[in-house]
Amino acid sequence: MTDPIADFLTRIRNAIMARQGDMMSPSSTLRVRLAELLKDEGYITGFDVHDNFNGQAEIVVRLRWPQPGPTPSRACVGARVPGSACTSDAIGFPRSDPGWASLCCLLQKAS
């Protein structure tokens, strides 16, 4: 793997798009620090590091939005305007919670 940060963020994005409540990935110091950053910024609920059956550590990320509803990629439809942030009303997302749109923008820039 040549880009562990992009891989980790892509796994999170794919889990959100599949409306899963959590996501598992091989653990590393870099991924744990990235998960801490995402938790501190409010993008994920939390994370745990466990040993799997092979004795290798893996990180389990608890996602913030496991409930049914529009996926994050749909949130940015019509909200992406050059030179502006993705924080406008987009397909039923309330303006009071810009987390969806900013996470969408963060993950799209990372990939």
Secondary structure, 3 states (H helix, E strand, C coil): CCCHHHHHHHHHHHHHHCCCCEEEEECCHHHHHHHHHHHHCCCEEEEEEEECCCCCEEEEEEECCCCCCCCHHHHCCCCCCCCCCCCCCECCECCCCCHHHHHHHHHHHHC
